[in-house]
């Protein structure tokens, strides 16, 4: 009698949970620190900069903002001056936003990886996170909007959390779910119009949302 060969049923392998976070105005309220660094630039160059306006629209790269105040040829030097001042002036005044630590911890509690993908340069991003006791698995800096999406895709992120429409665009490039918080310069309507899948007032609601998301993935 011929034996029946049992072929195993191959289930699709589910990627480990990986959640990306933006830094400025998503995890960290860096407005006081950024303002302090800009004050150094003003003092050193004599160029008048509306610092309140600058910190009201954080998100794009430093050079893009400096181009509003300096001729193109002077932007690199102004950026160098700003970055040199940043560690001593910008880290201590900045604070963790509500729910930031808990949100990163929630990813870890589910056995996932929490990564930070930010337009801020990587050394300064790491200084902020270390000072505030927020410990992601990976920090990737100097990326904005769609360029964030390339890094998120390489990291296998299923979710990207940010506060700017540029973050929504990055999530789209990565094929990740866009979770947006209204703690930055973009309001809920702007974020939804840009294509955010989920809009939260702030990160305090993120751990519960993530728990439900993870349960749906496992179902």
N, C-alpha and C positions, 0 to 999 in steps of 0.2 A: 504494500500500500504506500503510495507516494506521500511523503510528508508535506505539510503545508508550511511554506516559509512565511514567517511573520516579518513584514517590513515595518520598521519603526516609523511612526508619524512624526515628521519634522515640524516642530513649531517655530515660527519666526522668532529670532533672538531679539529681545527688546533691549534697546540701548539703555545703559545706566542713566539715571536722572542727572541731568546737568542743567543748572540754572545760572544765567548770566545776569549781572547787575551793572548798571551805570554807577558812577561815583557821585559827582557833584549834583546836589539837590535830589538825589535818589537815596543814597546811603548817608551822605555827609552834607550838612549845611555849611558849605565852605565860603559863604558870602563874606563873613567878617574877615577871614584870612585873605581872601582874594582882594578885598578892599584895602587891607593893610599893605599887601605887596604892590598894589597900584599906587598907593600913596608914596612909596619909595620911588617908583618910576617918575611920578610927578615931581618929587623933590629933586631928583637927580637930573632930569631933563628940562624942567621948566615948562613942559608941554601941559596945557590944561586938559584934563580928562574928567568927564562927568562920571565919577566912580559909582554913584547911585544907579545911573543908567546901565553901566557895565554889569553890575551884579544883579540887575533885574532880568538879564537875558543870557544867563550862563548856558553853555551847551557847546557851541561851535569852538574850534581850536583857538588858542591864544592869538596866533598870528592874524586870524580873521578879525578879531576884535581890535587888535592894535592898529590894523589897517584903517580903522575909522578915525584914528587920532594922529598917525604918523605918515609921512610920505613913504611910498613903497620901499625906497632904498634904506630907510631908517628902521623899518620894522624888525629885521633880524637883531640889530643891536638892542632895541627896546625889549625884545623877547628875552635876550640873554640877561639883561639887567633884571627883568621881572623874575626870571627863574633863579638867578643868583640870590635874590632877596627872599624867595619863597620859603625855604626851610626855617629861617629865623623869624619870619613875620607872619606866615600864613597857617602854620600847623596848629599852634596852641589855641588861637581864637576860634577855630572851627569845631563844630559839634556833630555828634551822630544824630541823624533824624530819627523821629519816633518809629520804633519797630525795626530799625536797621539791624541791630545785633540779633534780635529774635528771628528775623527773616533768614539771615545767613545760617543761624543755628537750626532753623526748621528744615533747610535743605539737608544739612548734615544728619539730622535726626532720622531722615528718611533714607539714609544711606547714599545720598547724592553728593555731587560736587557743586560747590558754589564758586563761580569765577567772577571777576570784575573786569569789564571791558570799557575803557574810558578814553576820552579825548585828552585827558591830562597826561603829562609824561609819567612814565612808569615809576621812577624813583619818588616823585612827589606823591603819587597815589599810594604807594606803599608806606610812606611816612604818615599820611593821614590815617590809614587803616591800622598801622601799628600803634600810633598814639591813642587811638580810640578803642583799641582792643577788639577790632573786627578782623577775623582771620579767614579770608577766602582761601581756596586751594590754589588759585592761579590769578595773577594780575597781569593784564595786557593793556598797555598805554598807547597814547598818541594815535588813536583811531577815532574817526568821526563818521557818523551816519552809515552809509552803505559799506564803508571799509570795516566798520564794526561787524557787519554781517559775515564778512569773509572769516574773521577770527572766530566768531561764534559757530560757524559751520565746521571749521577745523576742530573745534573743541567738542562738537556733538551736542551743542546746547539745544534743548527743546523749548526753553522759555528764556526770554530776555526782558528784564525789568528796567524801565527808564522813565524819565520825566519829560522828554523832549520829542517832538515829531521826528527829529533825526534818529532817535532811538527806535522809534516805530519802523522807520525805513531800514535800519540795520537788522531788526528782527525779521522783516520781510525777506531780505536778501538771504538770511540764514535759514529760512523756512521754519523759524521758531515762532511760538506763540508770543504775541506782544502784550505784555502787562504794563500798563502805564499808571503812574502816580501823578497827582496834581500838586506836588510839592515844589515843582520848578516853574519855569516861565509859561508853560502851555496849560491852558485850562482843559476841562474834560471834553468840551465840544471840539476843540482843535485836535485833541488826541484821537477822538473817535473818527473825526473826518479824515485824519491821516491813516486810519486803518487799525488802530489799537483794538485788540480782541477783548481786553478786559481793562477797565479803568477803575482805579481805587483812589480814595481820598489821600491815603498815605500808606506806608508799609505796615501799619498796625493790623490791617486786615489781610496781609499777605500770607502768614502762616496757615490760617484757616482755609484760604483759597487753595494754597499749595497742597494741603492735606486732601482736599476733595479732588484736585487734579491728579494726584498720585493714585488715589483710589480708583479713579476712572481708568487710568493707564493699566492698573493691575487687573481690572475686571475682564 
